[in-house]
Amino acid sequence: MLRDLLIKEGAVKRGHFVLTSGKESEYYADIKDACAKPEILREIVNEISKKIDGDAVAGVELGAVPIVVAVAYSESIPYFIIRKEAKHGLKKIIIGNISKGSKIDLIEDVVTTGGSVMRAIEILRNEGMEVNKVITVIDREEGGKELLSRSGVELVSLLKIKEIL
């Protein structure tokens, strides 16, 4: 169902792209725009909710934000947003009320090399939170699973990129 919705939406674009990891790619999985459609966000939330076993969920700005908020609302659990950098105001890198010892499931829209989520995991762990699982909509299968595994983190994907291409 989710696969079909993403294909119908044209969520995977062809062309020349530079990814967050710095890698170049001939395709781009655009979950950010796809999530703007209620039926797609609803399906993503339904699928992710089946995989949640943490006390809270977290995600890195920007792509994971709508998914994290919707999952937290659906499951009635707290959420955290990890900023890419500390900004104005309180200059916080984590948005949300930190609760040391909480078990966090990290949510991501797309995982490529795993670098962005590893940074988020380190930030959360440094604040005393336990992170052992990352749930992603799409795993591009470019080393993210292996990187996370070396840090004791399981990568759970709703889809692998080869299932959509």
N, C-alpha and C positions, 0 to 999 in steps of 0.2 A: 504493500500500500504506500508506504513512505517513498520507496524507490520510484514508484510510478508517479507520485505527486511531484517529486523533484525533477524527473525527466520531463514531465508535461510542462512544468514551470520553466524549464531551460536553465536549471540551477548550475549546471556545469557548462561553462563557456569555453569555446575554443579560440585560440589566438596565441599571443606571446605575452606572458605574465611574469613578473618578479614577485615571489612569495615573501611572506614575513621572514622566513628563514634565510632569505637572500638567494635561494635557488630560483632558477628560471624554469618555466613550465609551459607546455603547449595547451594546458587546460587550467581552469580556475573553478573551484567549487564555491559558488556564491550562496552560502546559507543565510547570510545577513539579509539580502533582499528576499529570499524565499520565505523567511520567517515573518515578513511583513504581511503575508497572506494567512489569515486566521486558520484555514483548514490545514495548512502545512505546519504552522506552529503548534496547533492542537495535536496533530499526529506525532510530532517530535516529542512534545511533553508527555503524551500517553506512553510512548515507547521508553523514554528515559525514566519515567516514574516507576516502571516495572523493575528497574535496575538499581534504584536508590536504596541504600541501607545505612547511610550516614545520619548524623544528627542535624546536619545542615548541608547546603550546597554552595559552591563558589564557582566563579568564572572570571576570566580575564576580559577587560574591556576591549573591544567593542562587540565583537561577534557573539560572545556567549551571553551578554547581558539580557536580552529579551528571553532567552531560553531559561537562564538561571532564575529570573524573577518569576516566570510562568510556572516552572517546576516547583519552586518554593511555595508559591501561592496554592498550587494544586495539592501539594503534600502537607501544607500547613507547617512548614519548617523554616527556620531562618536561612538567610543567604548572605554571602559576601561577594563583593566585587573587588578584584585586584586591579588597581590602576597600573598603567605602563610606567607612570612616573608620579611622584608626589606633586600635587598642584596647589593652587591658591587656597585661601581659607586655612583650614587646619593642617594642610599639607600631609594628609593621610594617604598611605599607599593602599590600605585596606578599608573599604567602605562596609560598615556593618559592625555590630557589637561583638567584639572578640570574646570568645569563651574558651579559655585554655582547657585542653583535654578533649575538646569536641572532635568527633569523627566527621571529617568533611569528604564529600564526594565532589570532585572537581568536574565541571562540565565545560566542554569546548565545542565549537561549531565544526572545526576541521583541525585534524592533527597531521602534520607533515613530519618534521624531524623530532618534534616534542620539546624543542627549546623553550617556547613560550610557556607551556604548561609546567615544565621543570622549574622555571623561574618562579611561577606562582606557587608551586608546591613548596619550594624553599622558603618563600615569604611566609606562607601559612605555618609551616613547621617551626620556623624561627619564632613565631608567636605562640607556640605551644600546642598547636593543633595537629591532629593525626590525619594524614592523607595517604590512603592506600589504593585509591581508585580514581581513574579519569574516565568519564563517559563522553564520547564524542559522537557527533552525528555522522561524520565521514572520516575514516582513516585513509589517508593517501598512501599508506604503506611504504613510507620512505624513511624508516628508522625510528619513528616515534615510539612504537611499541617496545622495541629493544632498549632504547634509552630509558624509558620509564621503568621497565623491568629491572634494570641494573640498580634502581633506587627503591626497589620493593613496591612498585606501583603497577597495578593491573590496568591495562587499557581495554576498555569495553567499547566497541563501536556498534552503532546502529547499522551502518553500511560501510563496506570497503569500496574504494573508488572504482575498482574493476567491475563491481556490480552495476555501476551507473554508466560507465564509458561504453 
